[in-house]
């Protein structure tokens, strides 16, 4: 029996999310009252995917003026959010439409707050200022990894300190997950963003206090979908069924981390890609994730085994299977051709102390929900096993 790829909508955390191959048609219901719109994008994905053209067509039909801000880079800097906020404010925008993955949508989240509440991005990243007002934000997600289209978080890097910081700042008003925009996602990004989903699910379930039966349910579904559909997307990038279910897995995992939390894998990755923005987020997670799973399984064996059993039926919910957990994650990633290391991105063992210093100073808050007491020696071991 063929399961139809149904369009649907849901409301979560204040976001009205439209999901499916025809979902973008709903955009016209929201732009009719806008006179001035700023479109935030990266350099190319919005154009290549066709999403930018679709959005502009709708805006033109309803007579809205628009300006495109296309300066957002992967692992974006705080100053990019300031620049975008200046554009939003100076043209008196009624709304911001963010077309891209996590980097674009996160930047737009922060910028939409700055434009209405004042300040600079660093004020919010360092939690010196809280959002009071915000410009309406529409998010059109171009990956199956971010989760930011349904969560309240944004991640930017502070230039002066190289601290990559995540903050709860706002939900989009409206979001669109349209699998047709994913067929142009490159093979490596298809893997990286899927790994992001895997670690969202794995960390949300193994968080110290915030996990729940609901988190376990949606995270299990995410893992099952990745295992089933990622090989099919890699074999045929234009397989819309595969892209649909991978984006669905990503959306579920986005809700999982919003209701629970990430912890040590994301914390260490933030330190790494803050130091080297050329390290793709999902890639960084994959590089350090297998060894991290060893420590997570030792501390949260039941929760870890609950998910990893979908990848390896031999996994047992006790600490003695920590080595098997590490092996399971490593082999799972190798199935998709992922065997990258920190050395591929120019890191050496001389950088280990710098990463440790970042983690235990400005980035300590990122592992509040770590199930284990993270020590400098554990971080060093994870990093040294990842070269």
Phi and psi in degrees as a GROMACS rama.xvg file:
@    title "Ramachandran Plot"
@    xaxis  label "Phi"
@    yaxis  label "Psi"
@TYPE xy
-86.3474  126.559  UNK-2
-90.3685  123.304  UNK-3
-67.4794  146.428  UNK-4
-87.1282  84.5872  UNK-5
-75.4783  140.915  UNK-6
-79.1469  143.637  UNK-7
-154.025  169.591  UNK-8
-135.872  156.649  UNK-9
-150.584  163.656  UNK-10
-118.95  126.09  UNK-11
-142.243  128.362  UNK-12
57.0219  25.5692  UNK-13
93.0904  -5.56888  UNK-14
-90.3266  131.489  UNK-15
-96.4468  109.432  UNK-16
-103.01  130.654  UNK-17
-110.048  129.194  UNK-18
-127.081  132.418  UNK-19
135.599  173.641  UNK-20
-71.4019  -19.568  UNK-21
-111.274  7.86656  UNK-22
-60.567  -33.8126  UNK-23
-62.4412  -19.6  UNK-24
-62.0633  -24.4818  UNK-25
-71.2747  -13.6907  UNK-26
-58.0817  -34.4562  UNK-27
-63.0404  -21.0889  UNK-28
-72.7953  -12.9599  UNK-29
-113.79  -17.134  UNK-30
-98.4977  -5.6131  UNK-31
-60.5458  -30.2103  UNK-32
-94.9327  0.4161  UNK-33
-90.7564  133.919  UNK-34
-99.9869  -37.0158  UNK-35
-127.961  127.111  UNK-36
-131.257  137.459  UNK-37
-104.821  128.304  UNK-38
-101.845  120.57  UNK-39
-101.821  129.573  UNK-40
-145.509  172.875  UNK-41
-88.7883  -162.608  UNK-42
-74.4518  -35.893  UNK-43
-140.153  -30.3835  UNK-44
-62.2631  -35.3143  UNK-45
-63.6441  -37.6368  UNK-46
-73.9778  -49.4758  UNK-47
-61.8215  -38.2271  UNK-48
-72.0272  -20.634  UNK-49
92.7377  -7.09872  UNK-50
-66.5288  -40.6268  UNK-51
-61.6383  -44.6044  UNK-52
-61.9466  -40.8945  UNK-53
-63.0512  -42.2747  UNK-54
-66.83  -46.1765  UNK-55
-61.5892  -37.9718  UNK-56
-60.4014  -41.4915  UNK-57
-68.1673  -43.3253  UNK-58
-62.0229  -41.891  UNK-59
-64.7164  -38.9669  UNK-60
-61.1233  -34.0132  UNK-61
-100.285  7.7306  UNK-62
74.2  22.2143  UNK-63
-85.0125  137.486  UNK-64
-77.9819  149.498  UNK-65
-146.599  153.782  UNK-66
-131.621  134.869  UNK-67
-99.4595  124.562  UNK-68
-108.424  108.255  UNK-69
-117.209  35.0438  UNK-70
-102.065  8.37997  UNK-71
-83.5634  128.544  UNK-72
-108.182  162.844  UNK-73
-58.0247  147.188  UNK-74
48.7151  62.4264  UNK-75
-66.4502  152.672  UNK-76
-86.3945  154.595  UNK-77
-58.0711  -36.2826  UNK-78
-64.0427  -25.6525  UNK-79
-67.5448  -35.7163  UNK-80
-67.2079  -38.1882  UNK-81
-63.7618  -42.3575  UNK-82
-64.0838  -43.8478  UNK-83
-64.4382  -41.2039  UNK-84
-60.5919  -37.602  UNK-85
-63.203  -40.9145  UNK-86
-65.3604  -44.9534  UNK-87
-58.2981  -46.3435  UNK-88
-69.329  -43.887  UNK-89
-67.7599  -29.7303  UNK-90
-97.0384  3.74261  UNK-91
61.3645  44.5545  UNK-92
-64.0396  138.474  UNK-93
-81.1699  -22.7893  UNK-94
-161.823  160.17  UNK-95
-117.984  134.426  UNK-96
-115.36  113.982  UNK-97
-97.4059  122.211  UNK-98
-118.53  105.236  UNK-99
164.655  -163.472  UNK-100
-93.5429  -153.041  UNK-101
-60.2442  -38.4526  UNK-102
-61.5604  -45.6523  UNK-103
-69.8714  -48.9119  UNK-104
-66.4008  -40.2557  UNK-105
-61.7242  -45.3563  UNK-106
-60.3627  -43.4632  UNK-107
-65.2981  -34.9565  UNK-108
-58.4718  -50.6161  UNK-109
-66.2803  -43.0589  UNK-110
-64.109  -37.5685  UNK-111
-66.7356  -25.5772  UNK-112
-79.7929  -46.6685  UNK-113
-57.0668  -43.8708  UNK-114
-61.0861  -27.8615  UNK-115
-104.291  -29.083  UNK-116
-107.459  -8.36437  UNK-117
82.1449  -177.797  UNK-118
86.4736  -168.522  UNK-119
-123.044  162.803  UNK-120
-56.4495  -40.2828  UNK-121
-63.084  -29.0102  UNK-122
-61.8914  -38.6454  UNK-123
-80.4922  -38.0924  UNK-124
-63.6402  -34.4383  UNK-125
-92.4301  5.30762  UNK-126
60.4006  32.3917  UNK-127
-85.8548  -17.3656  UNK-128
-138.663  141.443  UNK-129
-108.516  146.304  UNK-130
-68.0009  131.288  UNK-131
-111.514  -42.5547  UNK-132
-131.544  160.815  UNK-133
-156.311  149.766  UNK-134
-78.8746  141.033  UNK-135
-52.15  137.862  UNK-136
-127.135  126.985  UNK-137
-111.649  128.095  UNK-138
-113.285  128.153  UNK-139
-116.91  107.179  UNK-140
-84.7753  129.71  UNK-141
-111.552  16.7401  UNK-142
-135.154  170.366  UNK-143
-116.219  58.5804  UNK-144
-150.501  -28.1672  UNK-145
-71.419  -51.1801  UNK-146
77.8836  -10.601  UNK-147
-69.835  -16.3478  UNK-148
-70.934  -15.1477  UNK-149
-123.988  3.941  UNK-150
-116.251  175.953  UNK-151
-101.264  7.74779  UNK-152
-95.957  154.829  UNK-153
-140.886  145.629  UNK-154
-128.605  124.428  UNK-155
-138.289  159.817  UNK-156
-107.936  131.904  UNK-157
-82.2465  121.99  UNK-158
-59.9431  -43.9109  UNK-159
-66.6847  -38.8318  UNK-160
-105.373  -9.53081  UNK-161
60.9442  25.5865  UNK-162
-86.892  120.575  UNK-163
-91.5271  110.185  UNK-164
-114.35  138.247  UNK-165
-108.621  138.69  UNK-166
-138.968  147.285  UNK-167
-79.8977  119.081  UNK-168
-129.986  -40.965  UNK-169
-175.715  158.375  UNK-170
-95.0963  149.408  UNK-171
-61.173  155.7  UNK-172
-73.4092  -44.7976  UNK-173
-138.616  139.819  UNK-174
-133.066  154.384  UNK-175
-130.113  125.375  UNK-176
-111.957  103.742  UNK-177
-120.726  108.246  UNK-178
-59.3926  -20.795  UNK-179
-65.2955  -23.8234  UNK-180
-79.8307  -5.35018  UNK-181
-95.5117  -10.2304  UNK-182
-68.6562  -18.2319  UNK-183
-94.5081  3.85821  UNK-184
-66.2857  123.988  UNK-185
-59.5327  159.169  UNK-186
-58.2405  -45.0905  UNK-187
-64.7133  -38.723  UNK-188
-70.6551  -29.411  UNK-189
-60.9076  -41.5532  UNK-190
-70.9835  -49.5314  UNK-191
-59.3583  -45.8208  UNK-192
-68.9333  -32.2443  UNK-193
-68.1984  -35.0969  UNK-194
-66.0925  -35.4554  UNK-195
-57.9296  -44.6654  UNK-196
-61.394  -45.3067  UNK-197
-56.1551  -47.2396  UNK-198
-75.0298  -28.6974  UNK-199
-58.2859  -48.9828  UNK-200
-64.9708  -46.3146  UNK-201
-65.5067  -43.483  UNK-202
-72.9675  -36.8351  UNK-203
-60.8878  -40.9995  UNK-204
-72.6705  -33.7401  UNK-205
-96.4164  10.1915  UNK-206
-61.0553  153.381  UNK-207
-60.3996  -47.7346  UNK-208
-129.994  -18.3555  UNK-209
-93.7152  -9.15227  UNK-210
-69.0168  165.043  UNK-211
-160.286  169.712  UNK-212
-56.5301  -34.4929  UNK-213
-64.579  -45.7331  UNK-214
-61.1719  -42.3056  UNK-215
-61.7675  -41.7929  UNK-216
-61.2488  -51.7276  UNK-217
-74.4217  -29.0482  UNK-218
-71.0852  -39.7893  UNK-219
-59.0885  -43.2671  UNK-220
-62.7033  -40.2176  UNK-221
-60.07  -46.4606  UNK-222
-62.5797  -44.2432  UNK-223
-60.6997  -41.8848  UNK-224
-68.1389  -39.3115  UNK-225
-62.2194  -47.4299  UNK-226
-59.9396  -37.7564  UNK-227
-78.1881  -44.274  UNK-228
-102.861  -19.5824  UNK-229
-62.5786  -44.2376  UNK-230
-58.0182  -35.5819  UNK-231
-70.8399  -37.8686  UNK-232
-68.2601  -34.9357  UNK-233
-70.841  -34.5224  UNK-234
-71.0624  -39.3793  UNK-235
-141.126  98.9684  UNK-236
-58.5376  -22.4059  UNK-237
-92.5909  12.1846  UNK-238
-76.0556  99.1238  UNK-239
-66.737  -30.2995  UNK-240
-64.2074  -43.0495  UNK-241
-64.4632  -44.1656  UNK-242
-64.2795  -38.5512  UNK-243
-57.8214  -51.48  UNK-244
-74.5763  -29.0596  UNK-245
-69.0153  -39.2272  UNK-246
-69.3099  -34.4925  UNK-247
-63.6974  -43.1009  UNK-248
-59.8985  -41.5034  UNK-249
-63.4087  -43.0371  UNK-250
-62.5319  -43.9063  UNK-251
-61.2475  -43.6643  UNK-252
-68.9006  -28.9095  UNK-253
-64.1739  -41.8452  UNK-254
-64.8572  -38.035  UNK-255
-60.2905  -45.8358  UNK-256
-75.3167  -24.5727  UNK-257
-71.0122  -39.747  UNK-258
-83.6323  -24.0362  UNK-259
-115.72  -120.691  UNK-260
-171.849  158.125  UNK-261
-89.4861  175.888  UNK-262
-153.482  -110.17  UNK-263
-70.3264  -34.6805  UNK-264
-66.5473  -47.0632  UNK-265
-67.0355  -36.547  UNK-266
-61.4885  -47.8335  UNK-267
-66.8231  -40.0256  UNK-268
-62.594  -39.3272  UNK-269
-60.3488  -39.9942  UNK-270
-63.5067  -41.6246  UNK-271
-67.3464  -50.1959  UNK-272
-79.0266  -14.0042  UNK-273
-68.7009  -39.1703  UNK-274
-72.5606  -35.8918  UNK-275
-134.245  93.749  UNK-276
-63.2134  -11.7733  UNK-277
-77.4109  -8.68793  UNK-278
-80.6734  111.091  UNK-279
-62.285  141.541  UNK-280
-54.6802  -53.4544  UNK-281
-63.6295  -33.3172  UNK-282
-64.7868  -45.2283  UNK-283
-60.102  -40.3019  UNK-284
-61.807  -43.972  UNK-285
-64.131  -37.2047  UNK-286
-63.3646  -44.3368  UNK-287
-97.0973  -7.70416  UNK-288
-68.3003  -38.5334  UNK-289
-63.5538  -48.8598  UNK-290
-66.7289  -34.1477  UNK-291
-61.5755  -37.0632  UNK-292
-60.979  -30.5421  UNK-293
-58.2976  -48.4678  UNK-294
-72.9567  -37.5734  UNK-295
-64.5193  -42.5589  UNK-296
-66.3712  -35.5645  UNK-297
-61.7908  -32.3047  UNK-298
-94.9962  -36.6349  UNK-299
-125.752  63.2377  UNK-300
-64.1359  -36.4667  UNK-301
-66.0473  -48.9583  UNK-302
-66.9742  -41.3617  UNK-303
-62.3953  -46.924  UNK-304
-64.9638  -32.5482  UNK-305
-54.4693  -42.5794  UNK-306
-85.5234  -44.802  UNK-307
-67.9672  -19.842  UNK-308
-62.7205  -24.5374  UNK-309
-71.0208  -19.6275  UNK-310
-101.414  -27.94  UNK-311
-150.642  102.736  UNK-312
-61.7174  -14.4917  UNK-313
-77.5734  -15.6716  UNK-314
-62.8529  135.138  UNK-315
-116.29  151.22  UNK-316
-81.7387  54.6779  UNK-317
-142.369  158.491  UNK-318
-63.1179  -24.6443  UNK-319
-65.0526  -13.3381  UNK-320
-97.0727  19.9812  UNK-321
-62.2256  -41.9082  UNK-322
-62.8501  -38.768  UNK-323
-66.1929  -34.5938  UNK-324
-63.1879  -47.218  UNK-325
-59.5607  -46.0681  UNK-326
-61.9002  -40.1252  UNK-327
-62.3722  -46.5525  UNK-328
-66.2998  -42.1751  UNK-329
-62.4708  -44.575  UNK-330
-69.8892  -35.1726  UNK-331
-58.5813  -44.2039  UNK-332
-69.9469  -35.8855  UNK-333
-66.0615  -27.6304  UNK-334
-57.7835  -26.9982  UNK-335
-103.892  14.7567  UNK-336
79.8507  14.6018  UNK-337
-91.3944  110.413  UNK-338
-140.662  35.6954  UNK-339
-78.692  160.706  UNK-340
-138.44  168.902  UNK-341
-61.8104  -32.8765  UNK-342
-65.5361  -25.0689  UNK-343
-62.8341  -21.2662  UNK-344
-112.508  21.9854  UNK-345
84.1947  2.33084  UNK-346
-76.5723  145.279  UNK-347
-130.051  173.946  UNK-348
-64.2781  -17.4751  UNK-349
-67.758  -20.1135  UNK-350
-85.245  -10.2892  UNK-351
-59.451  -46.5639  UNK-352
-64.2359  -34.2671  UNK-353
-64.7678  -43.4466  UNK-354
-63.1558  -44.8189  UNK-355
-58.8825  -43.7879  UNK-356
-62.3215  -43.6242  UNK-357
-60.9283  -44.6474  UNK-358
-63.5992  -41.1013  UNK-359
-91.929  3.71478  UNK-360
-113.528  -100.079  UNK-361
-67.3448  -24.1419  UNK-362
-102.522  10.3065  UNK-363
-56.7268  -36.2147  UNK-364
-60.0076  -23.4749  UNK-365
-67.3132  -20.4355  UNK-366
-114.876  32.1251  UNK-367
-56.9984  -34.6373  UNK-368
-97.2131  16.2824  UNK-369
-62.4791  131.362  UNK-370
-72.9856  -15.1911  UNK-371
-119.94  157.283  UNK-372
-75.3212  105.54  UNK-373
-75.8744  126.089  UNK-374
-117.481  163.867  UNK-375
-60.2266  -36.5833  UNK-376
-66.8573  -37.6881  UNK-377
-65.9169  -44.8122  UNK-378
-61.0738  -44.2583  UNK-379
-59.9729  -42.4006  UNK-380
-63.4752  -43.8682  UNK-381
-59.9165  -44.141  UNK-382
-68.5835  -45.5367  UNK-383
-65.5615  -27.9435  UNK-384
-82.1877  0.0241656  UNK-385
-111.483  5.01981  UNK-386
